[in-house]
């Protein structure tokens, strides 16, 4: 029960985590679920609907999980070429 509650809370909390360039568009459930742990590990000091969340996630980008990055690429939130450049620069 606690696990389900935690997952649901994470999904709701991440409702605006990875808002696309067009802020009117919705974040996919796949991104919310894939990035939930990353949000809590790196950016939970920011309210989910605040501009600080997106800035924080960009700042810790190289530390995001592969699953989160893959979901962001699949959703068009970040381009694969940007990810590849970041990886190559490390």
C-alpha positions in Angstrom: 0.0 0.0 0.0 2.8 2.4 0.9 4.6 1.6 -2.4 1.5 2.3 -4.5 0.9 5.5 -2.5 4.5 6.5 -3.1 4.3 5.8 -6.8 1.1 7.7 -7.2 2.5 10.6 -5.2 5.6 10.7 -7.4 3.5 10.6 -10.5 1.4 13.5 -9.3 4.3 15.5 -8.1 6.1 15.2 -11.4 3.1 16.5 -13.3 5.0 19.5 -14.4 8.6 18.2 -14.0 9.5 18.0 -17.6 7.3 20.6 -19.2 8.1 20.9 -22.9 9.2 24.1 -24.6 5.5 24.8 -25.2 4.5 24.9 -21.6 0.9 24.3 -22.5 1.7 20.7 -23.5 1.5 17.9 -20.9 4.3 15.8 -19.7 3.9 12.2 -20.6 3.2 9.6 -17.9 6.3 7.8 -19.2 8.5 10.8 -18.4 6.9 11.2 -15.0 7.4 7.6 -14.0 10.9 7.3 -15.5 12.2 10.5 -13.8 10.4 10.2 -10.4 13.5 8.8 -8.6 15.7 11.5 -10.2 13.4 14.2 -9.1 13.5 13.0 -5.5 17.2 12.3 -5.5 18.2 15.7 -7.0 15.5 18.3 -7.2 12.8 17.6 -4.5 13.7 20.9 -2.8 11.7 22.5 -5.7 8.0 22.4 -5.9 7.0 20.2 -8.9 5.2 23.0 -10.7 8.0 25.6 -10.1 10.5 26.8 -12.7 13.2 25.7 -10.4 12.5 22.0 -11.1 13.3 22.2 -14.8 16.4 24.3 -14.1 17.5 21.8 -11.5 17.0 18.8 -13.7 19.0 20.5 -16.5 21.8 21.2 -14.0 22.0 17.6 -12.9 21.5 16.3 -16.4 24.6 14.1 -16.5 23.5 12.5 -13.2 20.0 11.6 -14.4 19.3 7.9 -14.8 19.4 6.3 -18.2 15.7 5.5 -18.0 14.9 9.2 -17.3 17.1 10.4 -20.1 15.6 7.8 -22.5 12.1 8.9 -21.6 13.0 12.6 -22.1 14.5 11.8 -25.5 11.5 9.7 -26.6 9.1 12.5 -25.5 11.1 15.1 -27.4 12.0 17.0 -24.2 15.7 16.8 -25.1 17.4 15.8 -28.4 19.5 12.7 -28.7 22.4 14.8 -30.1 22.4 17.0 -27.0 22.7 13.8 -24.8 25.5 12.4 -27.0 27.4 15.7 -26.8 27.1 15.7 -23.0 28.3 12.1 -22.8 31.2 12.8 -25.2 32.3 15.8 -23.1 32.8 13.7 -20.0 
